[in-house]
């Protein structure tokens, strides 16, 4: 394998990890602060992608498409929190799982009813299309580099919000002792709605950004949701830094595992068998990584014991 190919695959893994971070960041906030298991988070990712594709088709503007994704997913998140989620905070986790699983079915069928069963396509803006030459002669798509930069900017903004702002103090306090901050006069219901909407907006943004490099279709959020849960388990529930590190680990493991494992197996078996077994093992690699980290640190890399 050449240096250029290796560098390109590492960048692919980083870009995949950054998109997982946008999903996992909202999920870890919701789970860490509210103690809520939200299986419908992937549906908010799908809503953002469909809203972006629809608005881009009508206006031809990628910026308007991103704004539409943020607004649509945040509004859907606020509506879900007010009508459904608010009744689940004091319920058992099984009730939360069943209710949010029902939301997956509702959103999937509703999206199919509005947009149809055929996938939509969101074009990369002309200004961001084509490759960019990096040091070492690496040719890499400009749009994917922009995705990496956008994701890292969001991570920085979230970190500053959590650590430097008043709302961040309230979020951290709500994570540790929600009864106390309610007794101090903080509107805990409004805070929960804000957190849920913020998490939904991040998921919708991820869906819109990824929608330009893959088709937008019903059910696209569920596979990403599974990986997002793996990310927050690896990074530690409630930790934004953990979500970022965990997402990068998962992205790099998934991408590089699919390349190196088949190559390594070629030394012990024929190429066709090596490719087949290597592909199977690479899909298992992230779960092996999760298991190894949990054996070492049961709370995740940056999680804390309650």
C-alpha positions as CSV (number, residue, x, y, z in Angstrom):
1,X,0.0,0.0,0.0
2,X,1.4,3.4,-1.0
3,X,1.6,6.4,1.4
4,X,-0.9,8.3,-0.6
5,X,-3.5,5.6,-0.4
6,X,-2.9,5.2,3.3
7,X,-3.3,8.9,3.9
8,X,-6.5,9.0,1.9
9,X,-8.0,6.1,3.9
10,X,-7.0,7.8,7.2
11,X,-8.8,11.0,6.0
12,X,-11.8,8.8,5.1
13,X,-11.8,7.4,8.6
14,X,-11.6,10.8,10.2
15,X,-14.4,12.2,8.0
16,X,-16.6,9.2,8.9
17,X,-15.7,9.7,12.5
18,X,-16.6,13.4,12.5
19,X,-20.0,12.6,11.0
20,X,-20.5,10.0,13.8
21,X,-19.6,12.6,16.3
22,X,-22.4,15.0,15.2
23,X,-24.8,12.1,15.8
24,X,-23.2,11.0,19.0
25,X,-22.8,14.4,20.5
26,X,-26.5,15.1,20.7
27,X,-27.2,11.5,21.8
28,X,-24.7,11.7,24.6
29,X,-26.2,15.0,25.8
30,X,-29.7,13.6,25.8
31,X,-28.7,10.4,27.5
32,X,-26.2,11.9,29.9
33,X,-28.3,14.8,31.1
34,X,-31.8,13.4,30.8
35,X,-31.1,9.7,31.4
36,X,-33.2,9.0,28.3
37,X,-32.6,6.2,25.8
38,X,-33.7,7.8,22.5
39,X,-33.9,5.2,19.7
40,X,-35.6,7.8,17.4
41,X,-32.4,9.9,17.2
42,X,-31.6,8.3,13.8
43,X,-35.0,9.5,12.5
44,X,-34.0,13.1,13.3
45,X,-30.8,12.5,11.2
46,X,-33.1,11.3,8.4
47,X,-35.4,14.3,8.7
48,X,-32.4,16.6,8.3
49,X,-31.3,14.8,5.2
50,X,-34.7,14.9,3.6
51,X,-35.3,18.6,4.5
52,X,-31.9,19.5,3.0
53,X,-32.6,17.5,-0.2
54,X,-36.1,19.0,-0.6
55,X,-35.0,22.6,-0.1
56,X,-31.9,22.2,-2.3
57,X,-34.1,20.8,-5.1
58,X,-36.4,23.9,-4.8
59,X,-33.9,26.6,-4.3
60,X,-30.6,25.3,-5.6
61,X,-28.8,26.7,-2.6
62,X,-26.8,24.4,-0.4
63,X,-26.7,26.9,2.4
64,X,-30.5,27.1,2.5
65,X,-30.5,23.3,2.5
66,X,-28.3,23.2,5.6
67,X,-30.5,25.8,7.4
68,X,-33.6,23.9,6.5
69,X,-32.0,20.7,7.9
70,X,-31.2,22.5,11.2
71,X,-34.6,24.1,11.5
72,X,-36.6,21.0,10.5
73,X,-34.7,18.6,12.8
74,X,-34.6,21.0,15.8
75,X,-38.4,21.7,15.4
76,X,-39.1,18.0,15.1
77,X,-37.0,17.4,18.2
78,X,-38.8,20.1,20.2
79,X,-42.2,18.7,19.2
80,X,-41.2,15.2,20.1
81,X,-39.9,16.3,23.4
82,X,-43.0,18.3,24.3
83,X,-45.5,15.7,23.2
84,X,-43.9,12.3,23.9
85,X,-40.5,12.4,25.6
86,X,-41.6,14.7,28.5
87,X,-43.8,11.9,29.7
88,X,-41.0,9.3,29.8
89,X,-38.4,10.9,32.1
90,X,-39.7,9.1,35.2
91,X,-40.5,5.9,33.3
92,X,-38.5,2.7,33.2
93,X,-35.9,2.4,30.4
94,X,-38.0,-0.3,28.7
95,X,-40.9,2.2,28.3
96,X,-38.5,4.7,26.8
97,X,-37.2,2.1,24.3
98,X,-40.7,1.1,23.3
99,X,-42.0,4.7,22.9
100,X,-39.0,5.9,20.9
101,X,-39.0,2.7,18.8
102,X,-42.7,3.6,17.9
103,X,-41.4,7.0,16.9
104,X,-39.0,5.4,14.4
105,X,-42.0,3.7,12.7
106,X,-44.0,6.9,12.7
107,X,-41.2,9.0,11.2
108,X,-40.3,6.4,8.7
109,X,-43.9,6.0,7.4
110,X,-44.5,9.7,7.6
111,X,-41.4,10.4,5.5
112,X,-42.4,7.8,3.0
113,X,-45.8,9.3,2.8
114,X,-44.5,12.8,2.2
115,X,-41.5,12.1,-0.1
116,X,-42.2,8.7,-1.5
117,X,-40.2,5.5,-1.4
118,X,-37.6,6.5,-3.9
119,X,-34.3,8.0,-2.7
120,X,-33.5,11.7,-3.1
121,X,-30.2,13.2,-4.1
122,X,-28.4,16.2,-2.8
123,X,-25.6,17.6,-5.0
124,X,-22.3,18.8,-3.7
125,X,-22.0,22.6,-4.3
126,X,-19.9,23.5,-7.4
127,X,-17.6,25.6,-5.2
128,X,-16.8,22.5,-3.1
129,X,-16.6,19.9,-5.8
130,X,-13.4,18.4,-7.1
131,X,-10.2,17.4,-5.3
132,X,-7.7,19.5,-3.3
133,X,-4.0,18.8,-3.3
134,X,-2.5,18.2,0.1
135,X,1.2,18.0,1.1
136,X,2.8,14.8,-0.2
137,X,0.8,14.9,-3.4
138,X,-2.4,13.6,-1.8
139,X,-5.5,14.4,-3.9
140,X,-8.6,14.4,-1.6
141,X,-12.1,15.7,-2.2
142,X,-12.6,19.2,-1.0
143,X,-16.1,18.6,0.2
144,X,-14.9,15.9,2.6
145,X,-12.2,18.2,4.0
146,X,-14.9,20.8,4.6
147,X,-17.0,18.2,6.4
148,X,-14.0,17.5,8.7
149,X,-13.5,21.2,9.3
150,X,-17.2,21.8,10.0
151,X,-17.4,18.9,12.4
152,X,-14.3,20.0,14.3
153,X,-15.7,23.5,14.5
154,X,-19.0,22.1,16.0
155,X,-17.0,20.1,18.5
156,X,-15.1,23.2,19.6
157,X,-18.3,25.3,19.8
158,X,-20.0,22.6,21.9
159,X,-17.0,22.3,24.2
160,X,-16.9,26.1,24.7
161,X,-20.7,26.2,25.3
162,X,-20.6,23.4,27.9
163,X,-17.6,24.8,29.8
164,X,-17.8,28.6,29.3
165,X,-21.5,29.6,29.2
166,X,-24.3,29.9,31.6
167,X,-26.4,27.4,29.7
168,X,-23.5,25.0,29.8
169,X,-23.3,25.4,33.6
170,X,-27.0,24.5,33.8
171,X,-26.5,21.5,31.5
172,X,-23.6,20.2,33.7
173,X,-25.6,20.8,36.8
174,X,-28.7,19.1,35.4
175,X,-26.5,16.1,34.6
176,X,-25.4,15.8,38.2
177,X,-28.4,16.9,40.3
178,X,-31.5,17.9,38.4
179,X,-33.6,18.3,41.6
180,X,-31.2,20.9,43.0
181,X,-31.2,23.1,39.9
182,X,-35.0,22.9,39.8
183,X,-35.1,24.0,43.4
184,X,-32.8,27.0,42.5
185,X,-35.4,28.3,40.1
186,X,-34.0,26.9,36.8
187,X,-36.7,25.9,34.3
188,X,-35.8,22.3,34.0
189,X,-38.5,21.5,31.5
190,X,-37.3,24.3,29.2
191,X,-33.7,23.2,29.7
192,X,-34.6,19.7,28.6
193,X,-36.4,20.9,25.5
194,X,-33.4,23.0,24.6
195,X,-31.0,20.1,25.0
196,X,-33.2,17.8,23.0
197,X,-33.6,20.3,20.2
198,X,-29.9,20.9,20.1
199,X,-29.2,17.2,19.9
200,X,-31.8,16.9,17.1
201,X,-30.3,19.8,15.2
202,X,-26.8,18.2,15.3
203,X,-28.3,14.9,14.0
204,X,-30.1,16.8,11.2
205,X,-26.9,18.6,10.3
206,X,-25.0,15.3,10.0
207,X,-27.8,13.9,7.8
208,X,-27.7,16.9,5.5
209,X,-23.9,16.9,5.2
210,X,-23.8,13.1,4.5
211,X,-26.7,13.4,2.2
212,X,-24.5,15.0,-0.4
213,X,-22.2,12.0,-0.6
214,X,-24.8,9.3,-0.4
215,X,-28.5,8.9,-1.3
216,X,-31.2,10.2,1.0
217,X,-33.6,7.5,1.8
218,X,-36.1,6.2,4.4
219,X,-34.3,4.3,7.2
220,X,-30.9,5.8,6.6
221,X,-30.5,6.9,10.2
222,X,-30.8,3.5,12.0
223,X,-27.4,2.1,11.0
224,X,-25.7,5.3,12.0
225,X,-27.6,5.3,15.3
226,X,-26.1,1.9,16.2
227,X,-22.6,3.3,15.6
228,X,-23.4,6.4,17.6
229,X,-24.4,4.3,20.6
230,X,-21.0,2.5,20.2
231,X,-19.3,5.8,20.1
232,X,-20.8,7.1,23.4
233,X,-20.2,3.8,25.1
234,X,-16.5,4.0,24.1
235,X,-16.1,7.7,24.9
236,X,-18.2,7.7,28.1
237,X,-21.8,8.7,28.5
238,X,-22.3,12.5,28.8
239,X,-18.8,13.5,27.6
240,X,-18.5,15.6,24.5
241,X,-14.7,15.0,24.4
242,X,-15.4,11.3,24.8
243,X,-17.9,11.4,21.9
244,X,-15.3,13.1,19.7
245,X,-12.4,10.7,20.6
246,X,-14.7,7.7,20.4
247,X,-16.1,8.7,17.0
248,X,-12.6,9.1,15.6
249,X,-11.6,5.7,16.9
250,X,-14.7,4.1,15.5
251,X,-14.3,5.8,12.1
252,X,-10.6,4.9,11.8
253,X,-11.2,1.3,13.0
254,X,-14.0,0.7,10.6
255,X,-12.2,2.3,7.6
256,X,-8.7,0.9,8.1
257,X,-10.0,-2.5,9.2
258,X,-11.7,-3.0,5.9
259,X,-8.4,-2.5,4.2
260,X,-5.8,-4.1,6.3
261,X,-7.6,-7.2,7.6
262,X,-8.1,-8.7,4.1
263,X,-4.5,-7.9,3.2
264,X,-3.2,-9.6,6.4
265,X,-5.3,-12.6,5.8
266,X,-3.9,-13.1,2.3
267,X,-0.7,-14.4,4.0
268,X,-2.6,-17.4,5.4
269,X,-5.3,-18.1,2.9
270,X,-6.2,-17.5,-0.8
271,X,-7.2,-14.0,-1.8
272,X,-11.0,-14.6,-2.3
273,X,-11.3,-16.2,1.1
274,X,-9.2,-13.5,2.7
275,X,-11.5,-10.8,1.2
276,X,-14.6,-12.5,2.5
277,X,-13.3,-13.2,6.0
278,X,-11.6,-9.8,6.2
279,X,-14.8,-8.0,5.4
280,X,-16.7,-9.9,8.1
281,X,-13.9,-9.2,10.7
282,X,-13.8,-5.6,9.8
283,X,-17.5,-5.1,10.5
284,X,-16.8,-6.7,13.9
285,X,-13.7,-4.7,14.7
286,X,-15.5,-1.7,16.2
287,X,-17.4,-3.9,18.6
288,X,-14.2,-5.7,19.5
289,X,-12.7,-2.3,20.2
290,X,-15.7,-1.3,22.4
291,X,-15.4,-4.6,24.4
292,X,-11.7,-4.1,24.9
293,X,-12.1,-0.5,26.1
294,X,-15.0,-1.5,28.5
295,X,-12.8,-4.2,30.0
296,X,-10.1,-1.6,30.6
297,X,-12.4,1.2,31.6
298,X,-16.0,0.1,32.3
299,X,-17.3,3.8,32.3
300,X,-15.7,4.5,28.8
301,X,-12.6,6.6,28.1
302,X,-13.9,9.8,29.7
303,X,-17.0,8.6,31.6
304,X,-17.3,9.0,35.4
305,X,-18.8,6.7,38.0
306,X,-22.1,7.9,39.4
